[in-house]
Amino acid sequence: MPVLSPGDPMKRRKFISLLGGAAAWPLLARAQQSTVPVIGFLRPSKAEDAGHLVAAVRQGAREAGYPKVKIEARWGEGQKERLPKLAAELVALNVEAVVASIDAALALKAATKSIPIIFVTGADPVAEGLVPRVNRPGGNMTGVTFYDVPTTGKRLELLHQLVPKAEVIAVLQDPNYEALQAETHEVEVATHTMGQKIITVKAGREQEIDTAFSTIAGSAAGALFIGAGGFLNSRRRQLVELAALHAIPACFPFSEAVAAGGLFSYGASLTDAYRRAGHYVGRILKGEKPGDLPVEFPTKFELAINLKTAKTLGLIVPASLVAGADQVVE
């Protein structure tokens, strides 16, 4: 390599120029790093119960043109009362947008009027006070709903197909679920139509689940309907294990429970809802206003069946259900 002599003015200028360029490289690298968008993520659940949803947001943002985003996730660890403090933390970080569940979105709504909030909810976003309308919500909020209630009757119909001899259905519900009243109405209508009776038990806290299953085990129920809501979904592994322990066929609203060993599920994909929220993150980062983006509703409902669990329970799954299932666990 040729040596640049400090005594040569031309070479000295070249040397200084090269040195200056090298010195600028770290600055350039830092500038490039600073352009990576920082997105907030807030849920009342535990990270191990919903970490895959963070990945879904990241995937959606990537599909929308942002291959690199930094996600600052905050978890309530099962304690909703922590959400206002966690929301304040994300606001203090001045994140460019936040993806949140319904309870988390309400906490964020009280904390900021400027940072875009993309909610994901299984309830009616207007009825729950998230937005005044769904077509052009206005303000700093929009989101995705996987509204569960309309699928309630279909889940009970499928449960009846798999367990036709069950005259009594146990219904486990979260008393804090936002759409509890609507879900209860759908359950009553569907079971009345099929000539079935129901036993309703409630569990809104972790320690209440064992008590609920003791009640179910002591009843005449031949099958179990697991209601919707974030809490029961976060306890899906415990619910699957207890259903297996008591050898009771159980249906769920989300396919995550089937992957954990649940008999079957029918409903909108929770993972896909968060992926679509990631799409909205990308559109907002490109300059669109959240208040101009309509709330998205599910267009597809998925059936997932665990054949291994069905065999353990001694159930015969009709070939037509297997053929029509979106996911089959064998």
N, C-alpha and C positions, 0 to 999 in steps of 0.2 A: 504494500500500500504506500503511495507517495506521501512524503512528509511535507506538511505545510509550514513554511518558515514564517514566523511572526514578522520578519523583516520585510517581507514582500507585501506591499499595501493591498494589491489585488487579492492575493491569497489570504491575507489577513481578513479582508472583508468577507470572503467566501467561508473562511473558518468560523467567523462570528455568526454568519447567516446559518451555517449548519448547526452550530451550537444552539442558536436561538430556536431553530426548528425542533431540535431534540428536546429542548426545555419545554416546548409547547405541547409535546405529545401527551404528557400526563394531564395537562389542562384540557386538551381535546377529548381525552378518554373520559375525564370527569364530566365534561359537558354532554357527551353522548350518554353517559349513565344517567344524568339528571333528566333526560328526556323520557325515560321509562315511566309510564303513568303509574301512579300509586292508587290502588283501589281498595276500599274498605269492604269488609265482609262481617256481618254480625248475625248471630243466631243464639238462642238461649240454651241450645243443646251442648253436648260434649263434643270435642274435636273428633274423637274416635268413632262417634256415631254419624257424623256428617262430613268428614274430611273429603269424601268423594264429590261432594257438592262444590267445594272450592275448585277442584279439578274441572268440573263441568263449566263453571264460570270462566275459567282460564281457556277452556276449549272454545267456548262461544266467542270470547274476545278475539281469539286467534282467527276464527272463521270470519270475523268481521273486519279483519285487517290489522289486528294488533297482536303479533306473535309474542311480544314480551310485555307483560304487565307485572307489577309487584303488588301482591295482595296482602294487606294487613288484616288478618283475621282475628276476631275477638269472639270468645265463647262464654256463655253464661253458666256453663257447667251444671245445667239443670235448674238454675236459680234465676227466674225471670226478674226478680228485684234488682239484679246486677245490671240489667240492660241500660238504664239511664246513665250510669257511670261509664260503661263501655262505649255508649254512643258519644258521650262527651269526649272520650279519648280520641275517637276517630275524627271528630270535628276539629279537635285541637291539632291533629296531624295535617289538617287541610287536605284530605284526600280528594281526588278528582271526582269520585262517585262512590256510592256504597250499595252493595247488594245485601238485602236483609229479609228475614222472615217477617210475618205480620207483626208480632209483638215487638221485634227489634225495629221495624219500620216506624211503628208508633212512637217509640222512644226517640228515634232519630228525627221524626217530624217535630217533636217538641224541642229538639236541640239545635236545628238548623233550618233556615228558609232558603239557603243559597246552594248548598252542596246537593247535587243530584242524588236521589234515592230511587233505587230499583227494587221494589218489593217482590217477593214470591210468596203466594198465599193460597191456601185451599178454601178460603172463605170468600164471600162477596166483598170486594174491596170498597164498594160504595157504602154498603150497609155497615161496614166496620169503621167507616170514617177515614179511610186512607186517602181517597180522592172523591171529588164531588160528582164526577162522571167518568165513563170509561173511554169514550171516543177521543176527546181532547181533555185530559185530566187537569191541565193547567198547573201552575206552581212548579215545584222542584221534584215532583214525584210521578212515577209511572211504574209499570211492572208486569208481572206474569201471574196468572191464576191457574191453578189446576183443580178448580172447584170440584170437590169430591162428592157432594150430596147427590147429584143426578145419577151417579153410578151405584148408589146404595141398593136400589131395587135389583139391578143386574147382578150384583155380587150375591145377594140372597137367592136369586134364581139359580145361579151357578152352584151355590152351596146345596140347594135342594136337589139338583141333578146328581151331585156327587154323593150326597147322603140322603137319599129319598125317604128312608125310614125315620128320619129325625122329626118327630112331631113337635118337639120343644127346642127352640133355639135360644142359647144364651147370648146376650148382647153386652159386650164390654165397651163402655164409653168413657171419654174424658169429660168430666163435668165442666171443665174450663174451655172446652173446644168452642170456638167462635160460632160455628154453625150447628151447635148441638140440637137446638129446637127443630131445625129443618131436617137434620139427619134422623132424629127420633120419629118425626112424622113419616118420612120415607120408609123407615123400618116397619112401622105399624101398618102402613098401607100394603107393603109387599107381603108381609107375613100373614095378614088377614086374607089377602087374595089367594095365597097358597094353603090356607087352612091350618096355619101353624100358630103355636103359642110362643110367647117370648118371656124370658127372665132377664131383666135388666140389672146390671151391676155397674158401679162407677169406680174409677180409679184415676185420680188426678195427681197423685204423688207416688214415688217409687215404693214406699212401704205399704201402700194400699193394694198393690197388685197381688201379693200373696193372699191377702184376705179375700180379694175378689175371686181368685181361683178356688179357694176353699169353699166359697158359696156355690160356685159353678159345679164343683165336683160333688157337692151334696145335693144337687138338684137333679131333675130328670132330663136335663138338656142332652141332646144327642149330637149337637154341633155348636160351634162358636163363631160369632160374627164380631170381628175386631173393628171398632169405630175409627174414624179418621182423627186427624189432629197431630200436631208436632210432638206432643208428649208421648203418646202411645207408639208413634213411629220410632222415637228415640229409644224406646224400651223393647224393640221388636225381638231382640235376641232372647231376652228374658221371657217374653210372651211365647215365643216358639218353643223354648225349653219346657215351660210349664204346660203348654198344650200337649207336648210329647209325653211328659210325665203322667198326665191324666188321660192320655190316649183319646183326646177329643179333637175331631177334625175342625180346623180353624181357617177362616178366610181373612185376608188382609187387603188394605187399599193400595199398598205399594209393593213392587216386585223385590225390593231389598229384603223383605221378610221371607220371601220364597227362596232367595239365595241362601238365607240363614237356616232354611229347613222347614218353613211354613208350607202348608198344603197348596194354597193357590192365592193369587191376588188378581184384582181387576180394577183398573183405574188409569188416570193419566200418569205419565212418567215424571216422578219428582226430579230425577237427574236431568231429563230433557228440559224441564221448566227452568232449572238453573242455567242450563246451557243457553237457552233463549234469553235469559236475563243477561248473560255474557254478551250476546249479540247487541242488546240495548246499551251495554257499557261501551262497546265499540262505536256505535252510532253517536252516542253522546260525546265521546272523545273526539269525534270528527266534527263536532260543532252543532249537532241537533239538540234542541231543548227537550228535556224530559216531559214537560207539560204539553208538548205537541205530539208525543208518541202515544198511541192508543194502548190501553191495557190489553195484553194478549190473552186469549182464552184457549184451552186445549182443543186440538182438532183430531186427536187420536187417543184411543184408550186401549191399553194393553192387557192381555191375559197371560199370566205366568203360572205354570203348574209344576209342582215338584212330584214326579212320579215315584221317586224313592220313598217319600213320606206317605204317599197314597198306598203303596204296597205294604208299608209297615202297619198302616191302619186297617189293612184288609179291604181297601176300597178299589173298585173297578172304575177307571177313568174312561168314559166313552171315547172311541177313536175320533169322533167328530170334534171333541174338545181339544184333543192333542193336536189334530191337524190344523185347528184354527188358532192355536196358542202362539203368541209372539215369542215366548221364552219357555223352554222345557228343561227342567233339571232332572237328570236320570241318575 
